[in-house]
């Protein structure tokens, strides 16, 4: 019986062909036990594929199918994708973007066409909704924030929510296919998702911490705007020194970047008023 995810994938690796064949026999037996126990195939594939041992060794095999029966049959009959990895394969890095890169209906086509993507959207949304209920906050779904005609990406909290959720959702999709990063980088808000991608936090812990941070920001900043200035170091120093003379009641310096390599010794001052 097919499930809503559609196509599933399981990857294995070993030091040699003989070891790989032995692992495949063990995998076939393990899948039969999982099937008999009615464990969802997506959970089994995910737990196997996220293991570093899945793609650590040179001799590799991949089984693809839509059901337990199909995957088990392909493993037993040898209908697999097999190969030997290069000795020094390129490293994989996941970059989690920060504030300001989202746009309306971003990932909408993927949501429409990929059952796996929708599955992880639902998984992350369940965590966010529980967090909102715990702290008595209004819950806005990812679909409302990003896909709706009256989207919420123009609001600070909406764009922050969307950025964090999409980063973790895409990470879970890549992990499911056995694509694991050797390193992660997070820009600005992307650091939360990067911490999850690095294994520093479990995804639901990252969601909880980030959502609580947004709640605190919402309590401090209700209305306002954001601006970015490209200035010299001297001008930034003077501007900061003069802040106490300005009658803004809510002025927050979010970050100052030193962009010597790219902007000829200029600073980027980004603030939210």
Secondary structure, DSSP 8 states (H G I E B T S, - for coil): ---TT--EEEEEEESSHHHHHHHHHHHHHHHHHHHHTT--HHHHHHHHHTSGGGTTSSEEEEEEESSHHHHHHHHHHT--EEEE--TT----EEEE--TT---TTTTHHHHHH-HHHHHHHHHHHHHHHHHHHHTT-----HIIIIISTT-STTSHHHHHHHHHHHHHHHHHHHHHTT---SEEEE-TTHHHHHHHHTTSS-HHHHHHHHHHHHHHHHHH--S--EEEEEEEHHHHHHHHHTGGGS--SS-EEEEEEE-HHHHSSEEEEEEE-
